[in-house]
């Protein structure tokens, strides 16, 4: 199970691209709101979450996904239950994927120390102890980080590669016209 967390002010492209691509890959996901069942993105798009954060236990998670956006990232970071899930993930070596501003949630807890990471430009100072990179997506330990809205497809395909395999990710790239051939 992949849990994609949503809070008011989330970056729609980053969240919904991951939802779409993972569902195309037949990966089970749930959009989890840390607020109300209806969540409003940073650009006014309203999304109906599959469930609320208090309705999951997280122990069945293969990955936790944190979309960025502001104030979505700070709204996620304030949620104590989400912080418990992230600590559980770190302690139990469960994958965490964060894009755009969302890696700051991990950086502020010190989880990214010595990890190779990327985030939206200007937020690097919050990635305490991380080795800052400049590519679209980084995998380091059990963390996947990505730069921002324009890298959302790369981020999603990377998640598919990890949870399924490279062939499935590449097949989706071709089907979605991201890549030209097999």
C-alpha positions in Angstrom: 0.0 0.0 0.0 1.2 3.5 -0.8 -0.2 6.4 1.2 -0.2 9.8 -0.5 -0.8 12.5 2.1 -2.8 15.6 1.3 -3.3 18.8 3.2 -4.9 22.1 2.1 -2.4 23.9 -0.2 -0.8 20.8 -1.7 0.7 21.0 -5.1 -1.9 19.3 -7.4 0.5 18.2 -10.1 2.8 16.5 -7.6 0.1 14.6 -5.8 -2.2 13.7 -8.7 0.6 12.7 -11.1 1.8 10.1 -8.6 -1.8 8.9 -8.0 -2.4 8.5 -11.8 0.9 6.8 -12.6 0.8 4.4 -9.7 -2.8 3.4 -10.5 -1.8 2.8 -14.1 1.0 0.5 -12.7 -1.6 -1.4 -10.6 0.0 -0.2 -7.4 -2.5 0.1 -4.6 -2.7 3.6 -3.2 -4.8 5.7 -0.9 -5.0 9.5 -0.9 -5.0 10.3 2.8 -6.1 13.7 4.1 -4.6 15.1 7.3 -7.5 17.5 7.5 -10.9 17.0 5.9 -12.1 14.5 3.4 -12.2 17.3 0.7 -8.8 18.8 0.3 -8.1 22.0 -1.7 -4.8 22.3 -3.6 -2.7 25.3 -3.9 -4.3 26.2 -7.2 -7.9 25.8 -6.0 -8.5 22.2 -7.3 -10.6 20.3 -4.8 -9.8 16.6 -4.3 -11.8 14.0 -2.5 -9.4 11.9 -0.3 -9.9 8.2 0.0 -9.7 8.4 3.8 -8.6 10.5 6.7 -5.2 10.0 8.5 -6.9 8.6 11.6 -8.5 5.8 9.5 -5.1 4.2 8.7 -2.5 2.5 10.8 0.4 2.7 8.3 2.0 -0.6 9.2 0.9 -2.0 5.8 2.7 0.8 4.0 5.2 0.1 1.3 5.8 3.8 0.9 4.6 7.2 2.2 4.4 10.0 -0.3 4.6 13.7 0.5 3.6 16.1 -2.2 4.9 19.7 -1.8 3.3 23.0 -2.3 2.7 25.8 0.1 1.1 25.9 2.6 0.5 22.2 1.9 3.9 21.2 3.1 3.7 23.2 6.4 0.2 21.8 6.9 1.5 18.3 6.5 4.4 19.0 8.8 2.2 20.2 11.6 0.2 16.9 11.7 1.4 14.8 14.7 0.0 11.5 13.3 1.9 12.0 10.1 5.1 12.6 12.1 4.5 9.3 13.8 4.1 7.5 10.5 7.4 9.1 9.2 9.2 8.0 12.4 7.8 4.5 11.9 9.0 4.5 8.3 12.5 5.6 9.2 12.7 3.1 12.1 11.4 0.2 10.0 13.1 1.1 6.7 9.9 1.9 4.8 10.2 4.0 1.7 9.4 7.8 1.9 9.1 9.9 -1.2 8.9 13.7 -1.0 8.8 16.3 -3.7 9.3 20.0 -4.0 9.1 21.7 -0.6 8.1 18.4 1.2 11.6 17.2 1.8 11.9 19.9 4.4 9.5 17.8 6.6 12.2 15.1 6.6 15.1 17.5 6.8 13.7 19.3 9.9 13.7 16.0 11.7 17.3 15.2 10.7 16.2 12.2 8.7 18.1 13.3 5.6 21.6 13.6 7.3 24.2 12.4 4.8 21.5 11.5 2.2 21.7 12.7 -1.3 18.6 14.9 -1.8 16.9 17.5 -3.9 14.1 19.9 -3.2 12.5 23.0 -4.7 15.2 25.7 -5.0 15.4 27.9 -1.9 14.4 25.2 0.6 17.9 23.5 0.7 18.7 25.1 4.1 16.0 23.0 5.7 17.6 19.7 4.5 19.8 19.5 7.6 23.0 17.6 6.9 21.9 16.4 3.5 24.1 16.3 0.4 22.2 18.6 -2.0 22.1 17.4 -5.6 20.7 19.1 -8.7 19.0 16.4 -10.7 15.2 15.7 -11.1 15.0 12.8 -8.7 17.4 11.3 -6.1 17.3 7.9 -4.4 19.3 7.7 -1.2 18.7 5.0 1.4 15.0 4.6 1.6 14.3 8.2 0.6 13.2 9.5 -2.8 13.3 13.2 -3.3 12.4 15.3 -6.3 12.7 19.0 -7.3 9.2 20.2 -8.1 6.1 20.2 -10.3 8.0 19.8 -13.5 9.7 16.7 -12.2 6.5 15.0 -11.1 6.4 12.4 -13.9 10.1 11.5 -13.3 9.2 11.2 -9.5 6.2 8.9 -10.2 8.1 6.7 -12.7 10.9 6.3 -10.1 8.4 5.2 -7.5 7.0 2.6 -10.0 10.6 1.4 -10.7 11.1 0.8 -7.0 7.8 -0.7 -6.1 7.4 -2.8 -9.3 10.4 -2.8 -11.7 12.1 -0.7 -14.4 10.3 -2.5 -17.2 6.9 -1.5 -15.8 8.0 2.1 -15.5 9.4 2.1 -19.0 6.2 0.5 -20.4 4.2 3.3 -18.8 6.5 5.9 -20.2 5.9 4.6 -23.7 2.1 4.3 -23.2 2.0 7.8 -21.8 4.1 9.2 -24.7 6.9 10.2 -22.3 9.3 7.8 -24.1 9.2 6.9 -27.8 9.9 3.1 -27.8 10.5 0.0 -25.8 
